[in-house]
Amino acid sequence: MRYLPLTDADRRDMLGVIGAKSVDDLFRDVPERARRSGLVDLPKRQGELDVERALSKMAGKNIAAGSVPFFVGAGAYRHHVPSTVDHLIQRSEFLTSYTPYQPEITQGTLQYLFEFQTQVAMLTGMDVANASMYDGSTACGEAVLMAHRVTKRKKAVLSGTLHPQYRAVVENISEVGGYSVEAMPPAIPGTTEDIISHICDDTSCVVVQGPSFFGDLVDLRAVADAAHAKGALLIAVVTEIVSLGLVTPPGEMGADIVVGEGQSIGNGLNFGGPYVGLFATKSKYVRQMPGRLCGETVDATGERGFVLTLSTREQHIRREKATSNICTNSGLCCLAFTIHLSLLGEDGLKRLARINHANAVKLADALSVVKGVEVLNETFFNEFTIRLPRSAAGTVDELVDKGVIGGLPVSRLIPGNAAVENLLIVASTEINTDEDRASYAKALKEVL
């Protein structure tokens, strides 16, 4: 009764109210092939202590990112997060705060969101930023929808530089919304992408990532000019926000909307989330921006104060006027971002970016001398792509056996493409040491 509190009579009553004959009727929209035919292979019942032991044993088979030399990137990066960040975000006024609808009692929350917006606008070289989104991929999808609203067009052109998961989110949103997507093939380093020729009068936006999914640094100026000449917007995607401590901001290269993943600053890998999406744009497009925007004002006594200036969800305004159904911002994660970036300061971020780049260059040099390994990138920030003489996925598995997590096999995110079967994306941040790099080169030499 503790786990199954409803009786058969209770179930019959509920099914009767909604007009269903049986529980199976609730799942009739799920295709038969997608349904499980039997029970999951788990014990039917165990005590709490037994369950804890079993799950701990299963978890023990994992290799934690911090326990071995770690070189995975491709959109989620292992950086050092100062203990100050974790200490401050666990203060009760931050940890338990919710949506700042009432400014008179949420000044602290509104202030740090305002500061977060300022930091993101400065980093990206844009006029205005919102109070964050769920993550980089959903921010990318929302940016495409925003471009459709601004231009009154329905076609997005996606560069082959774009992260495959970001591309999948855009395609999913577009399919549901009745929009069209033209996606270029993967922009493997060393190949040339002629995305400009695909921009036409029906194009609402062009989406380009820099540094690219494969690690290449990307100059957006030519694509921005071509997009603007056709009346389209340029959406720039940044999955490694630390790069903007060293790389020219997208706003200075002509981007109309900049979206990105802010996980690298203040937030750990956390097994894939929660993360913090960044969204910035030009002032003239601010009323088409999704999410919420905090603003600075003065109160009745002339004191500085903060308010929720823009909130574009259907919960707050007429449904037909809503620009997004994004229900909130990633409050605690963007607070962590704000604290970490405040601790770093402008000079600290630049120094951190230089260390990342220098470490990646050292790693590329160490791996390039391994027989059969080819570094494909001419320019990169803190990650790059190597071509191996054999399957990258199999090689990574063997590296794990030697105590090194060697990177992301491209085939994991772009399956069924023979051109990427031997490609491995490798990242090196400030976390990695000379000993880590030497261990990687040694292990790679042994498995190849």
N, C-alpha and C positions, 0 to 999 in steps of 0.2 A: 504493500500500500504506500510505502514511503516513495518508491520510484514510479509507481503506476497508480496515481491517486484516483483516476476516473474509473467508474464502473461501466459495464456494458450498456446499462440503461442511460448513463450520462452521455455516452458516445452516440447512441441512437437518437437521443433528444437533440444533440448538436447537429447531427447530420440531417435530421428532419427540418430544422430551422433553415439550413442553407440549401435544402432540396437535393441532397446527395443520398444515393441508396447505400453506399458503403464507403469506407475509407479509401478504397482503390479508386473511386471516382475522383478523388482530390488530385490524383496523379495522372489523369487521362491525357493531359497535354504533354507529358513527358514521353518521348518515343520509347517504344518497347526495348529497343537495343541499348538504351541508356540506363535501363533499370537493373538493379542487382537481383539476381535470381534466388540467392540464398543469404544466410546470415554471414556477417563478417567473421573471419576466423579468429575469434577472441574468446577467452573464458567467459562463460555465462555470468559468473559472479565471483568476486573475490573481496576479501577485506581490504580496508583502506591501506593498511601497512603493506599487504601483498602487492597491491596496485602500485604503490609508491616505489617499491623495490623493483618491480618489473619495468616500470617506465624509466627509472634511473639506470637500469642495466642497458636498456635500449639507447638512452641518451649518451651513455658512455662510449658508444661506438662512433660518435661524432668526433671530429677533430676541431677544436675551437680555433677561431682565427688568431687568437693571441698566443696559442701554444706552440706554434711552429712558424718558420718563415712564410709569409703570406703575401701573395702578389696578385690577388684578384681585384679587378676594377670594373670596367664596363658599366658604369652607372651607380655603383655603390662602393665606397672607398673606406679603407681603415685609416683613420687619422687619430692623432692623440687628442683627447678631450680633457682639458684641465679638470681636476677634481672640484674646483670652485663652481663649475657649471652645474654639476650634479647636486652639490650642496645647496645652491641657491634655488634651483627649480623645485626642490623638495620642500621649500617653505610652504606652510599651509595656505597662505594667501595666494600663492601661484598654483600649487598642485591641485587645489580644490575649486579654483575659480571657473566660472562658466561664461557663456556668451554675454558680452558687455552691453546689454540693452539699456541699463540704467546708469548713465554716466556719473550721477552723483555718488554712487557707491562703488564704481569700478574704475576710478581714475588711474590706479596703478596698472591695471590690465591694459587700458586704452593707451597709456603713455608708452609702455614697452612695445605695443603693436605699432604705434606711431614711429618709434625709433627704429623698429624692424623695417618698416616701409622705407624710411629714409636711407637705411643701410643698403637695402636691395636696389633702390633707385640709383644710388651712387655707384654701387658695384657694376650695374648693368649699363650705366650711361644713359638712363632713361629719365623722363620727367616725373613719373609717378609709379608707385607700386602698390599692390593691394596687401591685405593683412595675412597673406599666405594661402596656400591651397593644400590639398591632401598630399600630393607628391608631384614630381616632375612630369610623369606621363599623363596624369589627368589634367595638369596645367596646360600641357601641349594640346590635348584634345579640346579644352575650353578655348584656347587661343585660336584654333581653327574655326570653331563656331563663332567666335567674336569677329574674325575676319569676314566670314560670310555675312554677318549682320552689317558690318561697316560698308562693305563693297556691294551688297545686294547681289552677290554671285554665289555659286554653289560648287565650285571646283577647287580642290587643294592639290598642289604638286609637292610631293615629298621627295627630298633628296635621299640618295643612297648613303649619305653620311649619318642619317637618323638612326637612333637606337631601335632595333626591331620591336622591342616592347612598346616604345612610344608610338611607333608606326601602327602596331596592332590596336592600340587604344584609339587612335585617330580613325582607323578603318572601321572599328566597331561603332563608334559614335556616328560616323558618317553614314554607315549602312542604315542605322536606326532612324537617322534624321532625313534620309533621302538625298544625301549629298554625294558627289562623286570625288574619287581620289585617284590620282595618277602617281604611282610610286616608282621611283627609279630603282634599278638593281643596286645591290650593295656596292658602295664606293670603296673597293679594296685599294689600299695604298699602292701607288704606281699606275693606277688606271685613271683615265680622264672622264669626267662626268660633264656632259653637255646639257645641264638642266635648263639653261636659258632658252634653248630652242623649244622647250616644252611649255613655256609661259605664253598663254594666248589671251584673247579678249574675254574669255569666260573664267579665267583664273582669279580666284579671290585672294589666294595666298601661296607663298612658296615657303616651305619649312626646311631649314638647314641647321645642322648641328655643328658646333665648333667649341672645343676640339671634337672631332668626329667620333663616331662609335668605334672606329678603328684606331683613333689616337691622333690623326692628322690635324695640324692647325689649319684653319680655314679662313681665307679672306672673303668677307661677305660683300665687299663693295660692288663688284661687278654684278652679282646676282641682285643686290638691292636696287641698283640703277635699272636693270632690265625689268624687274618686277614693277617698279614705280612707273616706268615708261608705258606699261600696259594697264596701269591703274590697280595693280595688285599690291598686297602688303607682304613684307618680309617678316617671317617669324623665325627668330633665332633661338635655338635650344642649347642650354649649357648643362651637362650632367655632372661636371666636376667644377663646382663654383670656386674652389680655391684657385683655379686657373686664372680667374679675373684679377688676381693679385699681380699678374705678370703679362697677361695677354690683353690686347686692345679690347675694350668693352664693345659688345655688339651695337649698342646705341651710337657709338662713334663711327660705326661702319655702315650705318643706314638702316638698322633694324627698326621696324614699327612696333613689334611686340617681342619681348624677351621672356622666355620661360626657362625654368631650370629646376634642378634638384639641389636643395640646400643641406642635405644630410651631412656632407663633408665637414661642415662647421657646427660644432656643438653637439652633434648627434652620432652615436655609435652605429655599427652595422645592424644591431638589434635583430638579427635573423630575417632581415628584409622589411622592417618597419616597426613602428610608424616613422614616416619621413616628413619632409616639409617642402611643399611645392612653392616655387617663386614665380611671380607674375608681375611684369612691369610693362608700361606702354607710354605712348606720347599723351600729353595733356588733352589733346583734341579728341582722343578716343575714350576718355575716362568714363563716360556714361555708358559705354558698351562693355566695360570691364566686368568680369564676373567676380564673385566673392564680395568682400566688404572692405571698406576704406575708412580708416580712422583719421580724424582731422584735429588740428589745434585751433583753439578759440580763446575768448576771455569770458569769464562769468560776470554776474551782475555787479560784482565789486571790483571788476577790472583785473582779477587774478587769472593767470594762465590756466587753461583747462583743456580737456580732450573730449571729443564726442565721436560717435559713430556717424560719419558724414554720409557714407554711401553703403547701402545694403540692398543688393539687387536680386534677392531670392524671392520666389513667389509667396513665401510666408509673410513677407513684409510689404509687398506691393501687389498691385493687380497682376494676376497670373500672366496675362498677355503682354505685360510690360517687363516681366522678369527676364534677365539675361542668363540666369543659371539656376540650377537647383542645388548647387553647392551649399550645404547646410551650415558650415562653420569654417573656421580656419584651424590650422594645426597649432593651437595655442601654446602648449607646453614645448613643442619642438621648435617653434619659431622663437620662443623665449630663450631656449638653450642656444640657438643660433645667435641671437642678439647679445647674450652675455659673452659667449666665446669671442665674437667679432669685436666687442667692446674691449675685451681683455687684450686682444691682439693689437688693435689700432691699425691705422693705415700702414705704418712702417712694419709692424709685425706681420701683417698679411703678406706684404711684398716679400719679406724675408722667408716666410713659410713657403710661398710659391717658388722662390728661388731654390730652396732646399729640395722641394719636391722635384723640380726639373733636374737639378744636379744629380739626385739619386737615381732618377730614371735614365739619365745619360750613362751613369756608371753601370747600371744594370744592363743596358743595351750593349755597352762595350764588352761586358763580361760574357754575355750570351752569344754575341756575334762570333766569338772565336771558337765556339763549340762546333765541331764538325757536323755539317748538314743543316745548321741553323742560319736563317737569313732574316735580318731585321728589315722590314719593308718600308718603314716610314723615313722620310727625309727630315721632317720637322715634327716635333711632338712636345707635349707638356710633361705629364707624369705617367703616361701609358703609351704603349706602342704595340704593334702587331708583328709577330714573328711567324715565318713559315718553317715547318718542320719536315723532315724527310718521311714522315709517317703520320698516322692519325693523331690529331691533337688530343682528342678525348681519351684515347688509350694511353697516351703519354702522360697526361695529367693524373690518371689513375695510378700509374707506376711511380710518379713523383710523390704522390701522397704516401705510398708505402715506404718511401725514403725520408718522410718527414718534411716535405715541402709542398705547399699548396701553390701550384705554379701559374695559375691564371685561368682565364675563361676560354674554353674551346668555342670558336665561333659557331661550330655546327650545333651547339646546344641551343642557340637562339635562332639560327638559320638552318634548320634541318633539311636534308635532301638536296643540298647544293654541293656538288663535287668540288667547286672552285674554292670552298672554304673549309674543306674537310681537314686540311693540315694546318689551318691557321689558329694561332693562339694569341689572345689579347693579354698583355702583361702590364701590370701597374706597379709603381714603386713610389711610396709616399715618404714622409719624414720618419715614419715608423721603422723603415727598413735600415739595417746596418750593413757595414761592409761584410761582416760575418754571414749575414743572411744572403747577401748576393753571391758570396763565394760558395755557400752551401747549395744554392740554386744551380749555379753553373756546374758544380761537381756532380750533383744528382742528375742533371740533364745529360751530361756527358756519359754517365753510367747507363742510362736507360736507352739512349739512342744507338 
